[in-house]
């Protein structure tokens, strides 16, 4: 084949590889496409076929080395907190309907309305402040919001495990004694 046909072959290969990269978005085929386009440029200037292959290989290797750090960041497993819906994790919202484990409740967060569900069998009353534990699809998993990191805070991680167990047994006794009442009460409201 003469130089004219190789330039079109390299160009067509580069386009096919570029389309493949757009379809896969893995940043693996892109360096090969860049190498093919570099070889097409060499072919357009009349470079020998051997040189075209060397340029294609060299540019592909250099492109792999340059794009690899970006590919690692883009393809990193797991969702980075603070991006997309995950930015809502640990934020405060308000229950605009009663919320239970079934996920039929609604929560207002930063001006947006989300389906909400509790992570345990408690019900959260309409108007109560909630903390978002995590986002699962179009639903947020919530717990009652507590201002301090005291014993009532389900997210408190700095308390000793004995206190957590005492709190769990206290809440179980309280829920056993008034099983009709499924809403969370503020202990400050019960002062005589």
N, C-alpha and C positions, 0 to 999 in steps of 0.2 A: 504494500500500500504506500502511496506517496504521502507527502507531508500535509497536503490539503485534506485528505480523508481522515488522518489522525487528529487533526484539530477538531473536527466535528465529532469524532468518537469521544475524545476527552471532554468536550463540552456537553455532549449528551449524557455521558457517565456522571459528570459533576451535577447536572440537573436532576438526574434520577436519584443520586445519593442525597442531594439536598432535599428533595421531596420525601425520601425515606426518613431523613432526620426530622423533618417537620412532623411526620406521622408518628414517630416513636418518641421524640423529645428526650432521648437518653443522652444526647451529646456524645455519642460514640461514632456515628457515621459522619458527622460534620467534618472532622479532620480529613477523612478520605475524600469528601467532596471538595474541600479546599485544595488538597493535593491534585485532584483531577483538573480543577480550574487552573492551577499553576502550570500543569503539563500542557493544557490547551493553549496557554499564553506562549509557552516555548514553541509549540507546534505552529502557532500563527506566525511567529517570527522565523520559521523555517529551521528550527533546531532538529537534530537527528532524533530518531525514534528512541535510541538508547538513552540519550540525554533526557528525553521526555519522561521515561520510566524512572530515571534517577531523581529527577526533580519531583515527580509525583510522590515517590517514596520518602524523600527527604522532607518535603513540605508536610506530608502527612504525619511523620514522626514528630516534627517540631510543633505542629498543630496539636497533636495529642498531648505533648508536654505542656503546652500553653493552656489548653482547654481543660485538662484534667482537674486542676484545683477548683475551677468553676463547676465542673460536672459533679464533683464530690459534694459541694455545697448545695447544688440544686437537687441532687438525688439522695440527700441525707435522709435516712429512715426517720420516721416520726414527724409530727407537726411541731414546729417551733411555737412555743407559747407567745402570745402577743400579736400573732398574725391571723387575720381572718376572724372567724367566729371564736377562735381560741383566746382572743384578746379579752373575752368576757370572763375567763376563769378567775375566780376569787373576787369578782366585782360584786357590787350591791345592786339589787333590783327590788321591785315591789310586786307582791302578788296581786294581780288585778281580778283574780277569781280564786276560790279555794283550790289548793293544790294537794294532791295525794300521790301515791305511788303509781297510779294508772297512767299519768301523763296527760290528763284532760285539763289541767289547770293552765292558766296563762300568767306570764311574768312580764313586767315592763322593765327593760334594761336599756339605759342610754337612749331613750326615746323609741326603742324598738320593742315589739311584742313577740314573745317566744312562748312555745308550749313548754310547760314546766312539770317536773315530777320530783317527788321527794326520794331520797335514797333509802329511807326506812319506812315504817308503817305509820308514821305520824302524818297528820293533816296540818297544813299551814293555812291560816285564815286569810281571807281577802283583806288587802290593805297592809299585811305584815311585810316587814323588810326581810329579804332573803339574800343569801350568799350563793353565788354560782360555783359549784364544785367542778363541773366539767360540761362540755357540750357533746351531745350524742346526736349527730345528724341535725335535725331541726328542733331538737328538744334540749332544754337545759336541766341538769340535775341540781337540785337546790337543797339547802338546809336553812333553818331560821338564822337570820343575821344577828350576831351578838357584837356589841360595840367593843368590849374588852376581850382579852384572851383568857378569861376566867374559866371556871369549871363548866359553864354552860356552853362554851364555844366548842362545837364539834370539830373545828379545824385546828384547835390549839395543839401544838406539837411539843411545847416546852414544859408541859406539866408532867409530874411523876406518874408512872403507870398506876400506882395505888390510888391516886386521886381519880384517875379516869375510871377505874373499876368501881370506886365508891359512887361516883357520879352516875355510872350506868345502873348500878343497883338501886340508887335513889330514884332515878327516873322510871325504872321498871316498877318499883313499889307505887310511885305516884300514878302511873298509868293503870296499874291493877286496881287502885282504890277508886279512881273515877274513870271508868272505861267509857262512860257516855261522852265525856269531854275529850275531843281529839285535837283541840287547838293548843298551841304553846302559849303559856302565860308568862308575863313578865313578873319576876319575883318582887320588884319594886312596887307594883300596883297592889299587892296584897298586904301592904303595911296597914296596921290598925289605925 
